[in-house]
Amino acid sequence: MTLSKTAAEYWKANLRIIFICMAIWALCSFGFAIVLRPMLSGIAIGGTDIGFWFAQQGSIFVFIALIFFYTWFMNRLDREYGVDEQ
């Protein structure tokens, strides 16, 4: 395997996980909180509907979880391609 092919595969995997994380973030912050809120209004969490909860709290929790997931995934990917910092 050539170095350029390895680098291309690494960046392809990197971009794929970025797009997946962005799609999850967009679904939670825009989808559940804005677009799907009328359909979610019957589900209650903490005394309010789940759409409002996602707009105020849920999207922040999902964003933080995505940060930890991305860090874990990229560390694993770096070790796999031999570009880790250790």
C-alpha positions as CSV (number, residue, x, y, z in Angstrom):
1,M,0.0,0.0,0.0
2,T,1.4,3.4,-1.0
3,L,1.6,6.3,1.4
4,S,-0.8,8.4,-0.7
5,K,-3.4,5.6,-0.7
6,T,-3.1,5.3,3.1
7,A,-3.5,9.0,3.5
8,A,-6.5,9.0,1.2
9,E,-8.1,6.2,3.2
10,Y,-7.4,8.0,6.5
11,W,-9.0,11.3,5.3
12,K,-11.9,9.4,3.8
13,A,-12.6,7.8,7.2
14,N,-12.0,11.1,8.9
15,L,-14.5,13.0,6.7
16,R,-17.1,10.2,7.0
17,I,-17.1,10.4,10.8
18,I,-17.3,14.2,10.6
19,F,-20.4,14.0,8.4
20,I,-22.0,11.4,10.6
21,C,-21.5,13.5,13.7
22,M,-22.8,16.6,11.9
23,A,-25.9,14.7,10.8
24,I,-26.6,13.5,14.3
25,W,-26.1,17.0,15.7
26,A,-28.4,18.5,13.0
27,L,-31.1,15.9,13.7
28,C,-31.1,16.6,17.4
29,S,-30.7,20.4,17.3
30,F,-32.9,21.2,14.3
31,G,-34.9,18.1,13.7
32,F,-36.2,17.3,17.2
33,A,-36.2,20.8,18.5
34,I,-37.7,22.7,15.6
35,V,-39.0,20.6,12.7
36,L,-40.4,17.6,14.6
37,R,-41.5,19.5,17.7
38,P,-45.2,19.5,16.9
39,M,-45.1,15.7,16.6
40,L,-43.1,15.3,19.8
41,S,-45.3,17.6,21.9
42,G,-47.2,14.7,23.5
43,I,-44.0,13.2,25.0
44,A,-43.1,14.8,28.4
45,I,-39.6,14.9,30.0
46,G,-39.1,16.9,33.2
47,G,-42.5,18.6,33.0
48,T,-42.2,19.8,29.4
49,D,-42.5,18.4,26.0
50,I,-39.5,16.6,24.5
51,G,-39.2,19.1,21.6
52,F,-38.6,21.9,24.1
53,W,-36.2,19.7,26.1
54,F,-34.1,19.0,23.0
55,A,-34.0,22.7,22.2
56,Q,-32.9,23.6,25.7
57,Q,-30.9,20.7,27.0
58,G,-30.9,17.6,24.8
59,S,-29.0,19.1,21.9
60,I,-26.3,20.3,24.3
61,F,-26.0,16.8,25.8
62,V,-25.8,15.2,22.4
63,F,-23.2,17.7,21.3
64,I,-21.0,16.9,24.3
65,A,-21.5,13.1,23.7
66,L,-20.5,13.6,20.1
67,I,-17.3,15.4,21.2
68,F,-16.3,12.4,23.3
69,F,-17.2,9.9,20.6
70,Y,-15.3,11.8,18.0
71,T,-12.2,12.0,20.2
72,W,-12.4,8.3,20.9
73,F,-12.9,7.4,17.3
74,M,-10.2,9.6,16.0
75,N,-7.7,8.3,18.5
76,R,-8.5,4.7,17.4
77,L,-8.3,5.8,13.7
78,D,-4.9,7.5,14.3
79,R,-3.5,4.3,15.9
80,E,-4.8,2.2,13.1
81,Y,-3.1,4.4,10.4
82,G,0.1,5.0,12.5
83,V,-0.3,8.7,12.9
84,D,-1.0,8.8,16.7
85,E,0.9,11.1,19.0
86,Q,2.6,8.4,21.0
